[in-house]
């Protein structure tokens, strides 16, 4: 049976975007981010123009993603949350390829990517399944 961390990485690899949470000027803060999973770490790509990355670098952050709004969630609904220290990185060519192309514009300005890495220290996974799915699991 996979650990929560292994399951979290598997689920995160099924979706491209999530939200990073930190604090800015002592207030809680969320920002959307593109993510990939590499060697047990989460790599993020954000728009430098917002300056949000500055609040993340060197801080303990939370990162979450889910499939709650997915049109087709046959495996059930899930959420992943992880917590860890965030640092700035220069991604390798292979990592850049995993990210794929970025948007051309963000809120009307040219997209200027910045890359971060989170090494998870704490990971949780929550799943939501329909009652008949659960019943079928017990019957098999």
C-alpha positions in Angstrom: 0.0 0.0 0.0 1.5 3.4 -1.0 2.3 6.0 1.7 0.5 9.3 1.8 3.5 10.9 0.2 3.7 8.4 -2.7 -0.1 8.7 -3.3 0.2 12.5 -3.2 2.9 12.5 -5.8 0.8 10.2 -8.0 -2.2 12.4 -7.7 -0.3 15.6 -8.2 1.1 14.2 -11.5 -2.5 13.9 -12.7 -3.1 17.7 -12.6 -1.0 20.7 -13.7 -2.0 23.5 -11.3 -2.5 24.0 -7.6 -2.2 26.8 -5.0 0.8 27.8 -2.9 -0.1 29.3 0.5 2.2 31.5 2.6 2.0 34.8 4.3 2.7 38.3 3.0 3.0 41.1 5.5 1.7 38.7 8.2 -1.5 37.9 6.3 -2.4 34.6 4.7 -2.0 34.4 1.0 -2.8 32.0 -1.9 -1.4 32.0 -5.4 -2.0 29.7 -8.4 1.0 27.8 -9.7 2.0 25.3 -12.3 3.7 22.2 -10.7 5.6 19.1 -11.6 6.8 16.3 -9.4 10.6 15.5 -9.6 12.6 13.2 -7.3 10.2 13.5 -4.3 10.0 17.3 -4.6 7.4 19.7 -6.0 8.7 22.2 -8.5 6.6 25.3 -9.1 6.5 27.8 -12.0 5.0 31.2 -11.2 4.8 34.7 -12.8 7.7 36.8 -11.5 5.8 40.0 -12.1 3.5 39.5 -9.1 6.4 39.2 -6.7 4.6 36.4 -4.9 7.7 34.2 -5.1 9.5 36.6 -2.8 7.1 35.7 0.0 7.7 32.0 -0.7 11.5 31.8 -0.9 13.0 30.7 2.4 9.6 30.3 4.0 7.6 27.3 5.0 4.7 27.1 2.6 1.8 24.9 2.0 0.9 23.6 -1.5 -2.4 22.1 -2.5 -4.1 20.7 -5.6 -7.2 18.7 -6.3 -9.6 17.3 -8.9 -12.7 18.6 -7.2 -13.9 20.5 -10.3 -12.8 17.8 -12.8 -15.6 16.9 -15.2 -14.5 13.2 -15.2 -13.4 11.9 -11.8 -14.1 8.2 -12.1 -11.4 7.4 -9.5 -13.2 9.7 -7.0 -12.5 13.2 -5.8 -9.2 13.9 -4.0 -7.2 16.7 -2.4 -3.5 16.8 -1.7 -1.8 19.2 0.7 1.9 19.3 1.6 4.0 21.6 3.7 7.7 22.3 3.3 10.5 24.9 2.9 10.5 26.7 -0.4 13.6 27.7 -2.3 14.3 29.3 -5.7 15.9 27.1 -8.3 17.1 27.1 -11.9 15.4 24.1 -13.6 17.2 21.7 -15.8 16.4 21.4 -19.5 14.5 18.2 -18.7 12.5 19.9 -16.0 11.6 22.8 -18.3 10.3 20.2 -20.8 8.1 18.7 -18.1 6.6 22.1 -17.3 5.7 22.6 -21.0 5.0 25.9 -22.5 3.9 28.7 -20.2 1.2 31.3 -21.0 2.2 34.2 -23.2 0.5 36.8 -21.0 -0.5 37.1 -17.4 -3.1 39.8 -16.6 -2.0 41.6 -19.8 1.8 41.5 -19.2 4.3 39.2 -20.7 4.8 36.0 -18.7 8.1 36.0 -16.9 8.6 32.7 -15.1 10.3 32.1 -11.8 10.9 28.6 -10.5 10.6 27.3 -6.9 11.1 23.9 -5.2 9.3 22.5 -2.1 10.7 19.6 -0.3 7.7 18.2 1.5 8.0 17.6 5.3 4.3 16.8 5.8 1.8 15.4 3.3 -1.9 14.6 3.5 -4.3 13.1 1.0 -8.0 13.1 1.3 -10.4 11.2 -1.0 -14.1 11.6 -1.5 -15.9 8.6 -3.1 -19.5 8.0 -3.9 -21.3 5.6 -1.7 -21.8 3.0 -4.4 -18.1 3.1 -5.2 -17.3 2.4 -1.6 -19.8 -0.5 -1.5 -18.3 -2.0 -4.6 -14.8 -1.8 -3.0 -16.0 -3.9 -0.1 -17.7 -6.5 -2.4 -14.6 -7.1 -4.5 
